[in-house]
Amino acid sequence: MGGYSYDELGAIFAMQGFAGISLFSVLLLMALGLAIIFGQMGVINMAHGEFMAAGAYTTYLLSTLTETYFPAFMPYYFVFSIAAAFLVAGILGYLAEFILIRHLYKRPLDTLLATWGLSLIMQQSYRSIFGAREVSPTLPDWLMGAYPVTDMIDIPINGMFVLALTIFTTLAVFYLMFKSSWGLRVRATTQNRVMSGAVGINTKKVDRYTFALGCGIAGMAGAAFTTIASTGPTTGTLYIVDTFMVVVFGGAASLFGTIASAFSIAQAQSILEFFISGSMAKVFTLLTLVIILMFKPEGLFASKVRR
């Protein structure tokens, strides 16, 4: 195949697979937040990528401040920046729901247009505050380099850290949504909003905190994103289409479907990009998803919701 030996092909697939794990981690973190907002609330949030960028810029800002004023804290700042990215993006999401989204429930086209406008406002805000050029934080030394498995295969340390962060976040979301009383209120509101309100659940409060949680997870994805690429005002728009593909392909309200979909799309794109151009890899992946969705329009793992 292409003049490569079997050993070389094995190494290529392994290396691209590990590279795909980093993309998988970012996509899954993004998709978890979007699955909560879109799958649980039915809101088409076109500004979801900008909340990811908010987390990335928060990490960059903390990196700059730490490097300038607290250089001794550089080995530790990145862990705290993840929590800060979650809080900043979550607060922005809370404000966006309170000011804008709460007036547009059950109007999907209006939420699409409104959040698209919000994304443009946020992009211009980033451009005005941080400039039009892409920026990157200074990563701590322990995130740099790779672990050599064989002479031909190296595992990037930052990819393994992001994967560990993704696993932790996924388990936390699973516990929150399916094992906690708050998750029970969210699922009850999703299935029957009127009945939930009748039994005493504050559905407006549930909506607000659910939207904030989804945006906060996107902020964590932004912090993870800084380990693999630089951040610009339009960075979020580059990933919003892929994130929607993950959510729709996996099943809008299925956590397991989101995980399986993110892994499949990330690995397919990563491996195909080695043999063909990046744009053609995306086109081939999209066409494959469209064909599958023609036969399974509800996604791989459609959840059964009583309407």
C-alpha positions as CSV (number, residue, x, y, z in Angstrom):
1,M,0.0,0.0,0.0
2,G,1.7,3.1,-1.2
3,G,5.1,1.5,-1.1
4,Y,5.1,1.1,2.7
5,S,6.1,-2.1,4.4
6,Y,3.8,-3.8,6.9
7,D,5.9,-2.6,9.8
8,E,5.8,1.0,8.5
9,L,2.0,0.8,7.9
10,G,1.6,-0.5,11.5
11,A,3.6,2.4,12.8
12,I,1.7,4.9,10.7
13,F,-1.7,3.6,11.9
14,A,-0.4,3.6,15.5
15,M,1.0,7.1,15.3
16,Q,-2.1,8.5,13.5
17,G,-4.2,6.7,16.0
18,F,-2.5,8.4,18.9
19,A,-2.8,11.7,17.1
20,G,-6.5,10.9,16.6
21,I,-6.9,10.4,20.4
22,S,-6.0,14.1,21.0
23,L,-8.6,15.1,18.4
24,F,-11.1,12.6,19.9
25,S,-10.6,14.1,23.3
26,V,-11.3,17.7,22.2
27,L,-14.2,16.6,20.1
28,L,-15.7,14.5,22.9
29,L,-15.4,17.3,25.4
30,M,-17.0,19.7,22.9
31,A,-19.7,17.1,22.0
32,L,-20.5,16.4,25.7
33,G,-21.4,20.0,26.2
34,L,-23.3,20.3,23.0
35,A,-25.2,17.0,23.7
36,I,-26.3,18.4,27.0
37,I,-27.5,21.7,25.3
38,F,-28.9,20.2,22.1
39,G,-29.9,16.8,23.2
40,Q,-31.4,17.6,26.5
41,M,-32.7,21.2,25.8
42,G,-33.3,21.2,22.1
43,V,-31.3,24.4,21.6
44,I,-29.2,24.7,18.5
45,N,-26.2,26.6,19.9
46,M,-24.1,27.9,17.0
47,A,-21.9,29.8,19.5
48,H,-20.7,26.6,21.2
49,G,-17.3,26.9,19.5
50,E,-16.9,30.4,20.8
51,F,-17.4,29.1,24.4
52,M,-14.5,26.6,23.6
53,A,-12.4,29.6,22.5
54,A,-13.3,31.4,25.7
55,G,-11.7,28.5,27.6
56,A,-8.7,28.5,25.3
57,Y,-8.2,32.3,25.8
58,T,-8.6,31.9,29.5
59,T,-5.7,29.4,29.5
60,Y,-3.6,31.7,27.4
61,L,-4.3,34.6,29.7
62,L,-3.4,32.6,32.8
63,S,-0.2,31.4,31.1
64,T,0.8,35.0,30.3
65,L,0.0,36.3,33.8
66,T,1.8,33.3,35.5
67,E,4.9,33.6,33.3
68,T,5.1,37.4,33.9
69,Y,4.3,37.6,37.6
70,F,4.6,34.1,39.1
71,P,7.2,32.2,37.1
72,A,7.7,29.7,39.9
73,F,4.1,28.6,39.5
74,M,4.5,27.7,35.8
75,P,4.6,23.9,36.4
76,Y,1.2,24.0,38.1
77,Y,-0.8,26.7,36.4
78,F,-2.3,24.5,33.7
79,V,-4.3,22.3,36.1
80,F,-5.9,25.5,37.6
81,S,-6.5,26.9,34.1
82,I,-8.8,24.0,33.3
83,A,-11.0,24.8,36.2
84,A,-10.8,28.5,35.4
85,A,-11.8,27.8,31.7
86,F,-14.8,25.8,33.0
87,L,-15.9,28.6,35.3
88,V,-15.4,31.4,32.7
89,A,-17.2,29.6,29.9
90,G,-19.9,28.5,32.3
91,I,-20.6,32.0,33.6
92,L,-20.7,33.3,30.0
93,G,-23.2,30.5,29.2
94,Y,-25.3,31.3,32.2
95,L,-25.5,35.0,31.2
96,A,-26.3,34.0,27.5
97,E,-29.2,31.8,28.7
98,F,-30.5,34.5,31.0
99,I,-30.3,37.3,28.5
100,L,-31.0,35.6,25.2
101,I,-31.8,31.9,25.1
102,R,-34.6,31.7,27.7
103,H,-36.8,33.8,25.4
104,L,-36.4,31.4,22.5
105,Y,-37.2,27.9,23.8
106,K,-39.3,25.8,21.3
107,R,-38.2,28.1,18.5
108,P,-35.2,26.2,17.0
109,L,-34.8,28.4,14.0
110,D,-34.7,31.5,16.2
111,T,-32.2,30.0,18.6
112,L,-30.0,29.0,15.6
113,L,-30.0,32.6,14.3
114,A,-29.6,34.2,17.7
115,T,-26.7,32.0,18.7
116,W,-25.1,32.6,15.3
117,G,-25.3,36.3,16.0
118,L,-23.9,35.7,19.5
119,S,-20.9,33.8,18.0
120,L,-20.1,36.8,15.7
121,I,-20.2,39.1,18.7
122,M,-17.9,36.8,20.7
123,Q,-15.5,36.5,17.8
124,Q,-15.3,40.3,17.5
125,S,-14.8,40.6,21.2
126,Y,-11.9,38.1,21.1
127,R,-10.4,40.0,18.1
128,S,-10.7,43.4,20.0
129,I,-9.2,42.0,23.3
130,F,-6.5,39.6,22.1
131,G,-5.9,40.7,18.5
132,A,-6.5,38.9,15.2
133,R,-3.3,36.7,15.4
134,E,-3.4,33.3,16.8
135,V,-1.9,32.8,20.3
136,S,-0.6,29.9,22.3
137,P,0.0,29.5,26.0
138,T,3.4,28.4,27.3
139,L,2.8,24.8,28.4
140,P,4.6,23.3,31.5
141,D,7.6,21.1,30.8
142,W,5.8,18.0,32.0
143,L,3.3,18.3,29.1
144,M,6.0,18.4,26.5
145,G,7.7,15.5,24.6
146,A,6.6,12.0,24.0
147,Y,7.0,8.5,25.4
148,P,8.8,6.1,23.1
149,V,7.0,2.8,22.8
150,T,9.2,1.4,20.0
151,D,11.8,2.8,17.7
152,M,9.0,3.9,15.3
153,I,6.1,4.8,17.7
154,D,6.1,7.7,20.2
155,I,3.1,8.5,22.4
156,P,2.6,12.3,22.9
157,I,2.4,13.1,26.6
158,N,0.0,16.0,26.1
159,G,-2.4,13.7,24.2
160,M,-2.4,11.2,27.1
161,F,-3.1,14.0,29.6
162,V,-6.0,15.3,27.5
163,L,-7.3,11.8,27.2
164,A,-7.2,11.4,31.0
165,L,-9.0,14.7,31.4
166,T,-11.6,13.6,28.9
167,I,-12.2,10.3,30.7
168,F,-12.5,12.1,34.1
169,T,-15.0,14.6,32.6
170,T,-17.0,11.9,30.9
171,L,-17.4,9.9,34.1
172,A,-18.3,13.1,36.0
173,V,-21.0,13.9,33.4
174,F,-22.4,10.4,33.5
175,Y,-22.6,10.5,37.3
176,L,-24.2,14.0,37.2
177,M,-26.8,13.1,34.6
178,F,-27.7,9.6,35.7
179,K,-26.8,9.2,39.4
180,S,-27.6,12.6,41.0
181,S,-30.8,14.3,41.9
182,W,-30.0,17.2,39.7
183,G,-29.6,14.9,36.7
184,L,-32.9,13.3,37.5
185,R,-34.5,16.8,37.4
186,V,-32.8,17.5,34.0
187,R,-34.1,14.2,32.5
188,A,-37.6,14.8,33.9
189,T,-37.7,18.2,32.4
190,T,-36.5,16.8,29.1
191,Q,-39.2,14.1,29.0
192,N,-42.2,16.2,30.3
193,R,-41.6,19.8,31.1
194,V,-45.2,20.5,32.2
195,M,-45.4,17.6,34.6
196,S,-42.0,18.4,36.0
197,G,-43.1,21.9,36.8
198,A,-46.3,20.5,38.4
199,V,-44.3,18.3,40.8
200,G,-42.2,21.3,42.0
201,I,-39.2,21.2,39.7
202,N,-38.0,24.7,38.8
203,T,-37.6,24.1,35.1
204,K,-36.2,27.6,34.3
205,K,-33.4,27.0,36.8
206,V,-32.7,23.6,35.4
207,D,-32.5,25.1,31.9
208,R,-30.1,27.8,33.0
209,Y,-27.7,25.6,34.9
210,T,-27.9,22.9,32.1
211,F,-26.9,25.5,29.5
212,A,-24.1,26.8,31.8
213,L,-22.8,23.3,32.3
214,G,-22.7,22.6,28.6
215,C,-20.8,25.8,27.9
216,G,-18.4,25.1,30.9
217,I,-17.5,21.7,29.4
218,A,-16.8,23.5,26.1
219,G,-14.5,25.8,28.0
220,M,-12.6,22.7,29.3
221,A,-12.3,21.5,25.7
222,G,-10.8,24.9,24.9
223,A,-8.2,24.4,27.6
224,A,-7.4,21.0,26.2
225,F,-7.3,22.4,22.7
226,T,-4.4,24.7,23.6
227,T,-2.1,21.6,24.0
228,I,-2.5,20.6,20.4
229,A,-3.0,23.9,18.4
230,S,-3.0,27.7,18.7
231,T,-6.1,29.8,19.3
232,G,-7.6,32.6,17.2
233,P,-10.9,34.5,17.1
234,T,-12.4,32.1,14.6
235,T,-11.0,28.9,16.1
236,G,-14.4,27.8,17.5
237,T,-16.0,27.9,14.0
238,L,-13.5,25.3,12.7
239,Y,-14.8,22.7,15.2
240,I,-18.6,23.5,15.5
241,V,-19.5,21.4,12.4
242,D,-17.5,18.4,13.5
243,T,-19.1,18.7,17.0
244,F,-22.6,18.7,15.5
245,M,-21.7,15.7,13.4
246,V,-20.6,13.9,16.5
247,V,-23.8,14.6,18.4
248,V,-26.1,13.9,15.5
249,F,-24.3,10.7,14.4
250,G,-24.1,9.3,17.9
251,G,-27.7,10.2,18.9
252,A,-28.6,13.6,20.3
253,A,-29.3,12.5,23.9
254,S,-27.0,9.4,24.1
255,L,-23.9,9.7,26.2
256,F,-22.5,6.4,24.9
257,G,-23.4,7.3,21.3
258,T,-21.5,10.6,21.7
259,I,-18.4,8.7,22.9
260,A,-18.5,6.2,20.1
261,S,-19.2,8.8,17.4
262,A,-16.4,11.1,18.6
263,F,-13.9,8.2,18.5
264,S,-15.0,7.0,15.1
265,I,-14.9,10.5,13.5
266,A,-11.6,11.5,15.1
267,Q,-9.8,8.3,14.1
268,A,-11.2,8.3,10.6
269,Q,-10.1,11.9,10.0
270,S,-6.6,11.4,11.6
271,I,-5.8,8.2,9.6
272,L,-7.2,9.5,6.3
273,E,-5.3,12.8,6.6
274,F,-2.0,10.9,6.3
275,F,-2.9,9.4,3.0
276,I,-5.0,12.2,1.5
277,S,-5.4,15.9,2.1
278,G,-7.1,17.2,5.3
279,S,-10.0,18.7,3.3
280,M,-10.6,15.5,1.4
281,A,-10.5,13.5,4.6
282,K,-13.3,15.6,6.0
283,V,-15.3,15.3,2.8
284,F,-14.9,11.5,2.8
285,T,-15.8,11.3,6.5
286,L,-18.9,13.5,6.0
287,L,-20.1,11.5,3.0
288,T,-19.8,8.3,5.0
289,L,-21.8,9.8,7.9
290,V,-24.5,11.0,5.5
291,I,-24.9,7.6,4.0
292,I,-25.1,5.9,7.5
293,L,-27.7,8.6,8.7
294,M,-29.8,7.8,5.6
295,F,-30.4,4.4,7.1
296,K,-30.3,5.4,10.8
297,P,-31.6,9.0,10.9
298,E,-31.9,9.0,14.7
299,G,-28.1,8.3,15.1
300,L,-26.2,5.2,16.2
301,F,-27.8,5.1,19.7
302,A,-31.1,6.9,19.7
303,S,-32.6,7.5,23.1
304,K,-36.3,6.7,23.7
305,V,-38.0,9.8,25.1
306,R,-41.7,10.1,25.9
307,R,-43.1,13.1,24.2
